[in-house]
């Protein structure tokens, strides 16, 4: 399973939704060619909105790192803001401690 990290949280109106659709497009393309992927943004964006849950990494940290702990590979979808994303940087740090393959993907 490939864990897909991407920036998400933003104070800029509409940016979280734009990032959600960007990662959805990427994961859909990859699933069509048979790659098995998991994206916490894709899985949790609607969940957060519908059930009034926080959208920040601090709330989702244990969930994200727990899923990453089961991954065989780690991909960073390099959307604008990925370099400064707290969540992406925490996930990268954890992936390195796990020793799993890390790939940076340009959308």
C-alpha positions as CSV (number, residue, x, y, z in Angstrom):
1,X,0.0,0.0,0.0
2,X,1.3,3.4,-0.9
3,X,0.6,6.2,1.5
4,X,0.0,9.6,-0.3
5,X,0.8,12.7,1.6
6,X,-0.2,16.2,0.5
7,X,-0.7,19.6,2.1
8,X,-4.2,20.3,3.3
9,X,-4.9,22.7,6.1
10,X,-5.2,26.4,5.1
11,X,-6.8,29.6,6.2
12,X,-7.2,30.6,2.5
13,X,-10.9,30.1,1.6
14,X,-11.4,27.2,-0.8
15,X,-7.8,25.9,-0.7
16,X,-8.5,22.8,1.4
17,X,-11.3,21.8,-1.1
18,X,-8.9,22.5,-4.0
19,X,-6.3,20.3,-2.4
20,X,-8.8,17.6,-1.8
21,X,-9.8,17.5,-5.4
22,X,-6.2,17.5,-6.6
23,X,-5.3,14.5,-4.5
24,X,-8.5,12.8,-5.6
25,X,-7.6,13.2,-9.2
26,X,-4.1,11.8,-8.6
27,X,-5.3,8.8,-6.6
28,X,-8.0,8.0,-9.2
29,X,-5.4,8.0,-12.0
30,X,-3.1,5.7,-10.0
31,X,-6.0,3.3,-9.0
32,X,-6.9,3.0,-12.7
33,X,-3.4,1.6,-13.4
34,X,-3.6,-0.8,-10.5
35,X,-1.7,0.9,-7.8
36,X,-3.0,0.5,-4.2
37,X,-3.0,3.8,-2.5
38,X,-4.3,5.5,0.7
39,X,-4.6,9.2,1.2
40,X,-5.7,10.6,4.5
41,X,-6.9,13.8,2.8
42,X,-9.1,11.8,0.4
43,X,-10.4,9.6,3.1
44,X,-11.1,12.2,5.8
45,X,-12.0,15.5,4.0
46,X,-15.7,14.7,3.7
47,X,-15.8,13.0,7.0
48,X,-14.5,16.1,8.7
49,X,-17.0,18.4,7.0
50,X,-20.1,16.2,7.5
51,X,-19.3,15.3,11.1
52,X,-17.9,18.7,12.2
53,X,-14.4,17.3,13.0
54,X,-11.2,19.3,13.1
55,X,-9.2,19.5,9.9
56,X,-5.7,20.0,11.4
57,X,-2.9,17.5,11.6
58,X,-2.8,17.6,15.4
59,X,-6.2,16.0,15.5
60,X,-5.5,13.4,12.8
61,X,-1.8,12.7,13.8
62,X,-2.4,9.2,15.4
63,X,-4.7,8.2,12.5
64,X,-2.3,9.3,9.8
65,X,0.8,7.8,11.4
66,X,-1.0,4.6,12.2
67,X,-2.0,4.2,8.5
68,X,1.6,5.2,7.4
69,X,3.0,2.5,9.8
70,X,1.2,-0.1,7.5
71,X,2.4,1.4,4.2
72,X,5.0,-0.2,1.9
73,X,5.9,3.1,0.2
74,X,5.3,6.8,0.8
75,X,4.6,9.4,-1.9
76,X,4.4,13.2,-1.4
77,X,2.1,14.9,-3.9
78,X,4.0,18.1,-4.4
79,X,1.1,20.6,-4.4
80,X,1.9,24.2,-3.6
81,X,2.7,24.4,0.1
82,X,3.9,20.9,0.6
83,X,7.4,22.1,1.7
84,X,6.0,24.0,4.6
85,X,3.1,21.7,5.5
86,X,3.3,20.7,9.2
87,X,1.5,17.4,8.4
88,X,3.6,16.5,5.4
89,X,6.8,17.2,7.3
90,X,5.7,15.0,10.2
91,X,4.7,12.2,7.9
92,X,8.0,12.5,6.0
93,X,9.9,12.3,9.3
94,X,7.9,9.2,10.4
95,X,8.4,7.5,7.0
96,X,12.1,8.0,7.2
97,X,12.1,6.3,10.7
98,X,10.3,3.4,9.1
99,X,12.8,3.2,6.3
100,X,10.2,3.0,3.6
101,X,10.7,4.2,0.1
102,X,9.9,8.0,-0.3
103,X,9.0,9.5,-3.7
104,X,8.1,13.1,-4.5
105,X,5.4,13.3,-7.2
106,X,4.8,16.4,-9.3
107,X,1.1,16.8,-10.1
